[in-house]
């Protein structure tokens, strides 16, 4: 399984759920990266060969600018933390090589009621 670094805005509950699924995941807070600029956090993740987990769209801009990285998972917020962790796990399993990849994990839309 790939190793992960959760940006400081990422929920601890999702981090815990990913760890329960077997992922090696650390947080930016635990790595001493609180209030650190995004390029520095991404460089740290890259140096540690960790895929960055984030809700922050600024990392998408860094990806588009060609900044080298070990992978970025951009996930939209979902209060169902276990479901979000499961979607991230599935997205990572479907991406055998994450280096240089931007992986988007988007919360599904709520089902609309059936209208006859």
N, CA, C and O atoms as CSV, one atom per row, in Angstrom:
chain,resi,resn,atom,element,x,y,z
A,1,UNK,N,N,0.841,-1.183,0.000
A,1,UNK,CA,C,0.000,0.000,0.000
A,1,UNK,C,C,0.883,1.242,0.000
A,1,UNK,O,O,1.960,1.250,0.596
A,2,UNK,N,N,0.419,2.286,-0.671
A,2,UNK,CA,C,1.201,3.524,-0.674
A,2,UNK,C,C,1.195,4.192,0.689
A,2,UNK,O,O,0.281,3.994,1.489
A,3,UNK,N,N,2.221,4.979,0.941
A,3,UNK,CA,C,2.279,5.751,2.179
A,3,UNK,C,C,1.683,7.130,1.928
A,3,UNK,O,O,1.775,7.662,0.821
A,4,UNK,N,N,1.069,7.708,2.964
A,4,UNK,CA,C,0.285,8.921,2.795
A,4,UNK,C,C,0.662,9.988,3.825
A,4,UNK,O,O,1.081,9.678,4.941
A,5,UNK,N,N,0.504,11.246,3.423
A,5,UNK,CA,C,0.632,12.392,4.317
A,5,UNK,C,C,-0.647,13.208,4.200
A,5,UNK,O,O,-0.970,13.712,3.124
A,6,UNK,N,N,-1.371,13.338,5.298
A,6,UNK,CA,C,-2.610,14.116,5.319
A,6,UNK,C,C,-2.295,15.570,5.617
A,6,UNK,O,O,-1.671,15.880,6.632
A,7,UNK,N,N,-2.723,16.460,4.740
A,7,UNK,CA,C,-2.559,17.895,4.939
A,7,UNK,C,C,-3.255,18.290,6.244
A,7,UNK,O,O,-4.115,17.559,6.733
A,8,UNK,N,N,-2.889,19.436,6.804
A,8,UNK,CA,C,-3.423,19.820,8.110
A,8,UNK,C,C,-4.925,20.044,8.113
A,8,UNK,O,O,-5.539,20.033,9.179
A,9,UNK,N,N,-5.533,20.246,6.955
A,9,UNK,CA,C,-6.983,20.454,6.913
A,9,UNK,C,C,-7.754,19.139,6.783
A,9,UNK,O,O,-8.981,19.148,6.685
A,10,UNK,N,N,-7.052,18.029,6.781
A,10,UNK,CA,C,-7.701,16.723,6.602
A,10,UNK,C,C,-8.150,16.183,7.952
A,10,UNK,O,O,-7.404,16.251,8.929
A,11,UNK,N,N,-9.347,15.654,8.011
A,11,UNK,CA,C,-9.948,15.199,9.256
A,11,UNK,C,C,-9.207,13.987,9.833
A,11,UNK,O,O,-8.865,13.049,9.114
A,12,UNK,N,N,-8.970,14.033,11.147
A,12,UNK,CA,C,-8.317,12.913,11.831
A,12,UNK,C,C,-9.134,11.631,11.711
A,12,UNK,O,O,-8.570,10.538,11.655
A,13,UNK,N,N,-10.457,11.757,11.671
A,13,UNK,CA,C,-11.314,10.576,11.555
A,13,UNK,C,C,-11.076,9.835,10.245
A,13,UNK,O,O,-11.129,8.606,10.210
A,14,UNK,N,N,-10.816,10.572,9.170
A,14,UNK,CA,C,-10.516,9.934,7.885
A,14,UNK,C,C,-9.136,9.286,7.949
A,14,UNK,O,O,-8.941,8.178,7.448
A,15,UNK,N,N,-8.182,9.979,8.565
A,15,UNK,CA,C,-6.834,9.431,8.745
A,15,UNK,C,C,-6.920,8.121,9.523
A,15,UNK,O,O,-6.297,7.129,9.144
A,16,UNK,N,N,-7.690,8.117,10.610
A,16,UNK,CA,C,-7.843,6.909,11.422
A,16,UNK,C,C,-8.495,5.781,10.625
A,16,UNK,O,O,-8.087,4.625,10.734
A,17,UNK,N,N,-9.507,6.116,9.823
A,17,UNK,CA,C,-10.181,5.094,9.019
A,17,UNK,C,C,-9.239,4.524,7.957
A,17,UNK,O,O,-9.268,3.325,7.682
A,18,UNK,N,N,-8.409,5.377,7.363
A,18,UNK,CA,C,-7.429,4.885,6.384
A,18,UNK,C,C,-6.398,3.980,7.059
A,18,UNK,O,O,-6.006,2.957,6.497
A,19,UNK,N,N,-5.961,4.352,8.256
A,19,UNK,CA,C,-5.023,3.512,8.998
A,19,UNK,C,C,-5.662,2.157,9.311
A,19,UNK,O,O,-4.999,1.122,9.235
A,20,UNK,N,N,-6.947,2.167,9.662
A,20,UNK,CA,C,-7.658,0.919,9.945
A,20,UNK,C,C,-7.754,0.031,8.705
A,20,UNK,O,O,-7.845,-1.192,8.812
A,21,UNK,N,N,-7.731,0.659,7.530
A,21,UNK,CA,C,-7.745,-0.102,6.269
A,21,UNK,C,C,-6.353,-0.604,5.890
A,21,UNK,O,O,-6.188,-1.291,4.882
A,22,UNK,N,N,-5.352,-0.258,6.705
A,22,UNK,CA,C,-3.999,-0.757,6.471
A,22,UNK,C,C,-3.027,0.237,5.870
A,22,UNK,O,O,-1.891,-0.125,5.563
A,23,UNK,N,N,-3.446,1.483,5.696
A,23,UNK,CA,C,-2.568,2.485,5.106
A,23,UNK,C,C,-1.599,3.049,6.149
A,23,UNK,O,O,-1.956,3.231,7.313
A,24,UNK,N,N,-0.379,3.320,5.711
A,24,UNK,CA,C,0.617,4.029,6.523
A,24,UNK,C,C,0.382,5.508,6.257
A,24,UNK,O,O,0.776,6.030,5.214
A,25,UNK,N,N,-0.260,6.180,7.205
A,25,UNK,CA,C,-0.635,7.586,7.006
A,25,UNK,C,C,-0.203,8.403,8.214
A,25,UNK,O,O,-0.453,8.033,9.361
A,26,UNK,N,N,0.453,9.529,7.926
A,26,UNK,CA,C,0.845,10.486,8.957
A,26,UNK,C,C,0.173,11.817,8.634
A,26,UNK,O,O,-0.275,12.049,7.511
A,27,UNK,N,N,0.114,12.679,9.636
A,27,UNK,CA,C,-0.512,13.981,9.426
A,27,UNK,C,C,0.549,15.075,9.348
A,27,UNK,O,O,1.656,14.928,9.866
A,28,UNK,N,N,0.191,16.154,8.702
A,28,UNK,CA,C,1.088,17.311,8.631
A,28,UNK,C,C,1.381,17.826,10.040
A,28,UNK,O,O,2.501,18.248,10.327
A,29,UNK,N,N,0.378,17.791,10.916
A,29,UNK,CA,C,0.591,18.235,12.297
A,29,UNK,C,C,1.660,17.379,12.973
A,29,UNK,O,O,2.559,17.913,13.622
A,30,UNK,N,N,1.570,16.064,12.827
A,30,UNK,CA,C,2.541,15.165,13.459
A,30,UNK,C,C,3.942,15.348,12.882
A,30,UNK,O,O,4.937,15.078,13.555
A,31,UNK,N,N,4.015,15.807,11.638
A,31,UNK,CA,C,5.297,16.018,10.969
A,31,UNK,C,C,5.849,17.425,11.217
A,31,UNK,O,O,6.891,17.787,10.671
A,32,UNK,N,N,5.148,18.224,12.045
A,32,UNK,CA,C,5.612,19.582,12.341
A,32,UNK,C,C,5.377,20.565,11.212
A,32,UNK,O,O,6.106,21.548,11.082
A,33,UNK,N,N,4.363,20.311,10.392
A,33,UNK,CA,C,4.110,21.144,9.211
A,33,UNK,C,C,2.868,22.028,9.347
A,33,UNK,O,O,2.316,22.478,8.343
A,34,UNK,N,N,2.430,22.274,10.571
A,34,UNK,CA,C,1.272,23.142,10.779
A,34,UNK,C,C,1.624,24.559,10.324
A,34,UNK,O,O,2.720,25.054,10.590
A,35,UNK,N,N,0.687,25.197,9.641
A,35,UNK,CA,C,0.853,26.565,9.123
A,35,UNK,C,C,2.032,26.688,8.164
A,35,UNK,O,O,2.672,27.737,8.086
A,36,UNK,N,N,2.311,25.623,7.445
A,36,UNK,CA,C,3.395,25.609,6.465
A,36,UNK,C,C,2.805,25.794,5.078
A,36,UNK,O,O,1.735,25.262,4.781
A,37,UNK,N,N,3.488,26.538,4.234
A,37,UNK,CA,C,2.997,26.800,2.877
A,37,UNK,C,C,2.879,25.500,2.084
A,37,UNK,O,O,3.666,24.569,2.258
A,38,UNK,N,N,1.875,25.463,1.210
A,38,UNK,CA,C,1.574,24.253,0.443
A,38,UNK,C,C,2.780,23.697,-0.322
A,38,UNK,O,O,3.000,22.487,-0.276
A,39,UNK,N,N,3.567,24.516,-1.020
A,39,UNK,CA,C,4.713,23.939,-1.742
A,39,UNK,C,C,5.702,23.216,-0.826
A,39,UNK,O,O,6.318,22.229,-1.226
A,40,UNK,N,N,5.848,23.710,0.398
A,40,UNK,CA,C,6.769,23.076,1.353
A,40,UNK,C,C,6.186,21.747,1.839
A,40,UNK,O,O,6.908,20.758,1.966
A,41,UNK,N,N,4.879,21.726,2.110
A,41,UNK,CA,C,4.223,20.487,2.536
A,41,UNK,C,C,4.330,19.445,1.425
A,41,UNK,O,O,4.631,18.280,1.686
A,42,UNK,N,N,4.082,19.867,0.187
A,42,UNK,CA,C,4.173,18.933,-0.938
A,42,UNK,C,C,5.604,18.431,-1.126
A,42,UNK,O,O,5.815,17.253,-1.417
A,43,UNK,N,N,6.577,19.307,-0.964
A,43,UNK,CA,C,7.976,18.892,-1.081
A,43,UNK,C,C,8.335,17.884,0.013
A,43,UNK,O,O,9.063,16.924,-0.237
A,44,UNK,N,N,7.827,18.105,1.215
A,44,UNK,CA,C,8.072,17.173,2.315
A,44,UNK,C,C,7.466,15.806,2.000
A,44,UNK,O,O,8.117,14.776,2.178
A,45,UNK,N,N,6.228,15.802,1.535
A,45,UNK,CA,C,5.565,14.543,1.175
A,45,UNK,C,C,6.363,13.826,0.086
A,45,UNK,O,O,6.558,12.612,0.151
A,46,UNK,N,N,6.817,14.571,-0.899
A,46,UNK,CA,C,7.580,13.995,-2.004
A,46,UNK,C,C,8.894,13.412,-1.510
A,46,UNK,O,O,9.266,12.308,-1.909
A,47,UNK,N,N,9.597,14.129,-0.655
A,47,UNK,CA,C,10.872,13.647,-0.119
A,47,UNK,C,C,10.691,12.366,0.686
A,47,UNK,O,O,11.596,11.533,0.745
A,48,UNK,N,N,9.522,12.207,1.307
A,48,UNK,CA,C,9.224,11.014,2.091
A,48,UNK,C,C,8.515,9.938,1.251
A,48,UNK,O,O,8.128,8.895,1.777
A,49,UNK,N,N,8.347,10.197,-0.058
A,49,UNK,CA,C,7.645,9.292,-0.978
A,49,UNK,C,C,6.219,9.002,-0.492
A,49,UNK,O,O,5.737,7.873,-0.570
A,50,UNK,N,N,5.559,10.053,0.011
A,50,UNK,CA,C,4.186,9.923,0.489
A,50,UNK,C,C,3.236,10.665,-0.445
A,50,UNK,O,O,3.537,11.760,-0.921
A,51,UNK,N,N,2.107,10.061,-0.690
A,51,UNK,CA,C,1.041,10.701,-1.447
A,51,UNK,C,C,0.352,11.687,-0.512
A,51,UNK,O,O,0.045,11.353,0.632
A,52,UNK,N,N,0.111,12.894,-0.996
A,52,UNK,CA,C,-0.515,13.928,-0.178
A,52,UNK,C,C,-2.033,13.816,-0.252
A,52,UNK,O,O,-2.600,13.718,-1.340
A,53,UNK,N,N,-2.690,13.831,0.908
A,53,UNK,CA,C,-4.154,13.856,1.001
A,53,UNK,C,C,-4.572,15.273,1.350
A,53,UNK,O,O,-4.032,15.860,2.288
A,54,UNK,N,N,-5.517,15.830,0.620
A,54,UNK,CA,C,-5.917,17.215,0.879
A,54,UNK,C,C,-7.338,17.494,0.428
A,54,UNK,O,O,-7.904,16.781,-0.401
A,55,UNK,N,N,-7.900,18.556,0.998
A,55,UNK,CA,C,-9.159,19.143,0.523
A,55,UNK,C,C,-8.858,20.478,-0.168
A,55,UNK,O,O,-9.770,21.133,-0.673
A,56,UNK,N,N,-7.617,20.873,-0.191
A,56,UNK,CA,C,-7.160,22.187,-0.641
A,56,UNK,C,C,-6.912,22.190,-2.154
A,56,UNK,O,O,-6.050,21.465,-2.651
A,57,UNK,N,N,-7.665,23.000,-2.866
A,57,UNK,CA,C,-7.530,23.061,-4.333
A,57,UNK,C,C,-6.208,23.670,-4.794
A,57,UNK,O,O,-5.833,23.516,-5.956
A,58,UNK,N,N,-5.501,24.356,-3.906
A,58,UNK,CA,C,-4.222,24.947,-4.298
A,58,UNK,C,C,-3.221,23.887,-4.744
A,58,UNK,O,O,-2.345,24.171,-5.560
A,59,UNK,N,N,-3.341,22.680,-4.221
A,59,UNK,CA,C,-2.434,21.603,-4.649
A,59,UNK,C,C,-2.694,21.205,-6.101
A,59,UNK,O,O,-1.784,20.751,-6.795
A,60,UNK,N,N,-3.924,21.374,-6.555
A,60,UNK,CA,C,-4.217,21.107,-7.963
A,60,UNK,C,C,-3.454,22.102,-8.848
A,60,UNK,O,O,-2.974,21.750,-9.925
A,61,UNK,N,N,-3.355,23.336,-8.378
A,61,UNK,CA,C,-2.601,24.351,-9.124
A,61,UNK,C,C,-1.125,23.987,-9.186
A,61,UNK,O,O,-0.488,24.150,-10.226
A,62,UNK,N,N,-0.577,23.493,-8.073
A,62,UNK,CA,C,0.825,23.067,-8.070
A,62,UNK,C,C,1.036,21.907,-9.043
A,62,UNK,O,O,2.035,21.862,-9.761
A,63,UNK,N,N,0.091,20.974,-9.059
A,63,UNK,CA,C,0.167,19.855,-10.000
A,63,UNK,C,C,0.158,20.365,-11.443
A,63,UNK,O,O,0.989,19.956,-12.255
A,64,UNK,N,N,-0.773,21.247,-11.756
A,64,UNK,CA,C,-0.885,21.784,-13.123
A,64,UNK,C,C,0.346,22.593,-13.512
A,64,UNK,O,O,0.683,22.689,-14.692
A,65,UNK,N,N,1.021,23.178,-12.514
A,65,UNK,CA,C,2.235,23.958,-12.787
A,65,UNK,C,C,3.454,23.061,-13.013
A,65,UNK,O,O,4.538,23.548,-13.334
A,66,UNK,N,N,3.272,21.759,-12.846
A,66,UNK,CA,C,4.357,20.828,-13.116
A,66,UNK,C,C,5.271,20.550,-11.938
A,66,UNK,O,O,6.368,20.019,-12.116
A,67,UNK,N,N,4.828,20.906,-10.722
A,67,UNK,CA,C,5.633,20.621,-9.531
A,67,UNK,C,C,5.698,19.107,-9.347
A,67,UNK,O,O,4.680,18.415,-9.380
A,68,UNK,N,N,6.917,18.610,-9.153
A,68,UNK,CA,C,7.128,17.175,-8.979
A,68,UNK,C,C,6.539,16.732,-7.640
A,68,UNK,O,O,6.676,17.426,-6.633
A,69,UNK,N,N,5.877,15.561,-7.638
A,69,UNK,CA,C,5.288,15.044,-6.394
A,69,UNK,C,C,5.084,13.539,-6.485
A,69,UNK,O,O,5.108,12.954,-7.568
A,70,UNK,N,N,4.881,12.928,-5.321
A,70,UNK,CA,C,4.691,11.478,-5.231
A,70,UNK,C,C,3.240,11.079,-5.456
A,70,UNK,O,O,2.902,9.896,-5.412
A,71,UNK,N,N,2.385,12.061,-5.695
A,71,UNK,CA,C,0.960,11.836,-5.902
A,71,UNK,C,C,0.176,12.768,-4.997
A,71,UNK,O,O,0.600,13.085,-3.886
A,72,UNK,N,N,-0.970,13.199,-5.489
A,72,UNK,CA,C,-1.864,14.061,-4.711
A,72,UNK,C,C,-3.261,13.476,-4.807
A,72,UNK,O,O,-3.758,13.215,-5.903
A,73,UNK,N,N,-3.893,13.269,-3.661
A,73,UNK,CA,C,-5.306,12.893,-3.627
A,73,UNK,C,C,-6.071,14.117,-3.164
A,73,UNK,O,O,-5.969,14.532,-2.010
A,74,UNK,N,N,-6.839,14.690,-4.081
A,74,UNK,CA,C,-7.730,15.795,-3.726
A,74,UNK,C,C,-9.101,15.177,-3.462
A,74,UNK,O,O,-9.693,14.563,-4.349
A,75,UNK,N,N,-9.598,15.342,-2.242
A,75,UNK,CA,C,-10.890,14.766,-1.879
A,75,UNK,C,C,-11.844,15.869,-1.458
A,75,UNK,O,O,-11.493,16.741,-0.663
A,76,UNK,N,N,-13.052,15.822,-1.999
A,76,UNK,CA,C,-14.061,16.762,-1.531
A,76,UNK,C,C,-14.508,16.316,-0.134
A,76,UNK,O,O,-14.470,15.129,0.188
A,77,UNK,N,N,-14.929,17.277,0.685
A,77,UNK,CA,C,-15.323,16.976,2.056
A,77,UNK,C,C,-16.532,16.055,2.073
A,77,UNK,O,O,-17.445,16.187,1.259
A,78,UNK,N,N,-16.522,15.123,3.013
A,78,UNK,CA,C,-17.669,14.258,3.260
A,78,UNK,C,C,-17.706,13.990,4.753
A,78,UNK,O,O,-16.736,13.484,5.318
A,79,UNK,N,N,-18.819,14.323,5.399
A,79,UNK,CA,C,-18.959,14.105,6.837
A,79,UNK,C,C,-19.040,12.623,7.184
A,79,UNK,O,O,-18.877,12.249,8.346
A,80,UNK,N,N,-19.289,11.780,6.191
A,80,UNK,CA,C,-19.249,10.331,6.401
A,80,UNK,C,C,-17.788,9.911,6.217
A,80,UNK,O,O,-17.377,9.495,5.134
A,81,UNK,N,N,-17.022,10.027,7.289
A,81,UNK,CA,C,-15.576,9.840,7.220
A,81,UNK,C,C,-15.185,8.438,6.758
A,81,UNK,O,O,-14.222,8.281,6.008
A,82,UNK,N,N,-15.919,7.427,7.197
A,82,UNK,CA,C,-15.611,6.057,6.789
A,82,UNK,C,C,-15.833,5.876,5.283
A,82,UNK,O,O,-15.054,5.203,4.609
A,83,UNK,N,N,-16.896,6.481,4.770
A,83,UNK,CA,C,-17.175,6.380,3.336
A,83,UNK,C,C,-16.102,7.093,2.525
A,83,UNK,O,O,-15.683,6.608,1.474
A,84,UNK,N,N,-15.656,8.255,3.019
A,84,UNK,CA,C,-14.598,8.979,2.325
A,84,UNK,C,C,-13.317,8.155,2.318
A,84,UNK,O,O,-12.648,8.055,1.290
A,85,UNK,N,N,-12.975,7.569,3.456
A,85,UNK,CA,C,-11.777,6.726,3.525
A,85,UNK,C,C,-11.887,5.550,2.555
A,85,UNK,O,O,-10.909,5.194,1.897
A,86,UNK,N,N,-13.053,4.956,2.464
A,86,UNK,CA,C,-13.254,3.826,1.546
A,86,UNK,C,C,-13.087,4.265,0.093
A,86,UNK,O,O,-12.508,3.536,-0.712
A,87,UNK,N,N,-13.597,5.468,-0.250
A,87,UNK,CA,C,-13.436,5.965,-1.624
A,87,UNK,C,C,-11.970,6.264,-1.920
A,87,UNK,O,O,-11.497,5.991,-3.023
A,88,UNK,N,N,-11.248,6.819,-0.954
A,88,UNK,CA,C,-9.817,7.085,-1.147
A,88,UNK,C,C,-9.068,5.765,-1.330
A,88,UNK,O,O,-8.230,5.634,-2.222
A,89,UNK,N,N,-9.377,4.799,-0.482
A,89,UNK,CA,C,-8.744,3.481,-0.577
A,89,UNK,C,C,-8.972,2.873,-1.962
A,89,UNK,O,O,-8.041,2.346,-2.571
A,90,UNK,N,N,-10.198,2.945,-2.455
A,90,UNK,CA,C,-10.525,2.395,-3.782
A,90,UNK,C,C,-9.797,3.150,-4.894
A,90,UNK,O,O,-9.311,2.541,-5.847
A,91,UNK,N,N,-9.724,4.469,-4.770
A,91,UNK,CA,C,-9.037,5.271,-5.794
A,91,UNK,C,C,-7.551,4.942,-5.824
A,91,UNK,O,O,-6.955,4.859,-6.898
A,92,UNK,N,N,-6.953,4.756,-4.661
A,92,UNK,CA,C,-5.531,4.401,-4.613
A,92,UNK,C,C,-5.295,3.004,-5.174
A,92,UNK,O,O,-4.301,2.767,-5.861
A,93,UNK,N,N,-6.206,2.082,-4.883
A,93,UNK,CA,C,-6.081,0.722,-5.413
A,93,UNK,C,C,-6.189,0.716,-6.936
A,93,UNK,O,O,-5.585,-0.122,-7.605
A,94,UNK,N,N,-6.960,1.654,-7.477
A,94,UNK,CA,C,-7.149,1.740,-8.932
A,94,UNK,C,C,-6.030,2.514,-9.624
A,94,UNK,O,O,-6.016,2.621,-10.850
A,95,UNK,N,N,-5.096,3.051,-8.849
A,95,UNK,CA,C,-3.991,3.839,-9.406
A,95,UNK,C,C,-2.673,3.178,-8.995
A,95,UNK,O,O,-2.093,3.538,-7.971
A,96,UNK,N,N,-2.202,2.217,-9.786
A,96,UNK,CA,C,-1.006,1.476,-9.384
A,96,UNK,C,C,0.249,2.335,-9.249
A,96,UNK,O,O,1.117,2.033,-8.431
A,97,UNK,N,N,0.352,3.397,-10.040
A,97,UNK,CA,C,1.497,4.304,-9.949
A,97,UNK,C,C,0.938,5.702,-9.733
A,97,UNK,O,O,0.356,6.298,-10.639
A,98,UNK,N,N,1.122,6.219,-8.515
A,98,UNK,CA,C,0.564,7.529,-8.170
A,98,UNK,C,C,1.539,8.671,-8.410
A,98,UNK,O,O,1.125,9.830,-8.435
A,99,UNK,N,N,2.805,8.380,-8.584
A,99,UNK,CA,C,3.814,9.441,-8.757
A,99,UNK,C,C,3.393,10.353,-9.896
A,99,UNK,O,O,3.148,9.905,-11.016
A,100,UNK,N,N,3.314,11.651,-9.587
A,100,UNK,CA,C,2.952,12.640,-10.594
A,100,UNK,C,C,1.476,12.688,-10.942
A,100,UNK,O,O,1.076,13.448,-11.824
A,101,UNK,N,N,0.660,11.895,-10.268
A,101,UNK,CA,C,-0.771,11.830,-10.581
A,101,UNK,C,C,-1.583,12.692,-9.622
A,101,UNK,O,O,-1.278,12.765,-8.432
A,102,UNK,N,N,-2.607,13.337,-10.141
A,102,UNK,CA,C,-3.613,14.018,-9.330
A,102,UNK,C,C,-4.835,13.116,-9.344
A,102,UNK,O,O,-5.441,12.892,-10.393
A,103,UNK,N,N,-5.189,12.608,-8.193
A,103,UNK,CA,C,-6.314,11.679,-8.056
A,103,UNK,C,C,-7.439,12.429,-7.369
A,103,UNK,O,O,-7.289,12.879,-6.233
A,104,UNK,N,N,-8.560,12.563,-8.050
A,104,UNK,CA,C,-9.703,13.276,-7.473
A,104,UNK,C,C,-10.684,12.265,-6.888
A,104,UNK,O,O,-11.058,11.292,-7.542
A,105,UNK,N,N,-11.088,12.509,-5.657
A,105,UNK,CA,C,-12.068,11.666,-4.978
A,105,UNK,C,C,-13.210,12.596,-4.584
A,105,UNK,O,O,-13.100,13.387,-3.647
A,106,UNK,N,N,-14.294,12.478,-5.315
A,106,UNK,CA,C,-15.409,13.417,-5.160
A,106,UNK,C,C,-16.584,12.725,-4.482
A,106,UNK,O,O,-16.954,11.607,-4.840
A,107,UNK,N,N,-17.164,13.407,-3.500
A,107,UNK,CA,C,-18.334,12.875,-2.800
A,107,UNK,C,C,-19.484,12.729,-3.794
A,107,UNK,O,O,-19.779,13.660,-4.542
A,108,UNK,N,N,-20.131,11.569,-3.804
A,108,UNK,CA,C,-21.262,11.392,-4.718
A,108,UNK,C,C,-22.414,12.322,-4.335
A,108,UNK,O,O,-22.597,12.666,-3.168
A,109,UNK,N,N,-23.166,12.708,-5.329
A,109,UNK,CA,C,-24.344,13.545,-5.082
A,109,UNK,C,C,-25.397,12.716,-4.363
A,109,UNK,O,O,-25.524,11.516,-4.607
A,110,UNK,N,N,-26.150,13.357,-3.478
A,110,UNK,CA,C,-27.241,12.605,-2.836
A,110,UNK,C,C,-28.259,12.198,-3.889
A,110,UNK,O,O,-28.510,12.920,-4.853
A,111,UNK,N,N,-28.819,11.059,-3.685
A,111,UNK,CA,C,-29.832,10.579,-4.649
A,111,UNK,C,C,-31.055,11.471,-4.587
A,111,UNK,O,O,-31.546,11.821,-3.513
A,112,UNK,N,N,-31.523,11.823,-5.743
A,112,UNK,CA,C,-32.747,12.614,-5.778
A,112,UNK,C,C,-33.935,11.669,-5.682
A,112,UNK,O,O,-33.879,10.545,-6.179
A,113,UNK,N,N,-35.003,12.119,-5.048
A,113,UNK,CA,C,-36.174,11.246,-4.939
A,113,UNK,C,C,-36.728,10.925,-6.316
A,113,UNK,O,O,-36.700,11.753,-7.226
A,114,UNK,N,N,-37.229,9.713,-6.447
A,114,UNK,CA,C,-37.810,9.294,-7.722
A,114,UNK,C,C,-39.082,10.088,-7.988
A,114,UNK,O,O,-39.985,10.143,-7.154
A,115,UNK,N,N,-39.132,10.680,-9.128
A,115,UNK,CA,C,-40.317,11.443,-9.509
A,115,UNK,C,C,-40.988,10.702,-10.661
A,115,UNK,O,O,-40.383,10.524,-11.718
A,116,UNK,N,N,-42.240,10.267,-10.465
A,116,UNK,CA,C,-42.917,9.519,-11.541
A,116,UNK,C,C,-43.219,10.347,-12.758
A,116,UNK,O,O,-43.784,9.839,-13.726
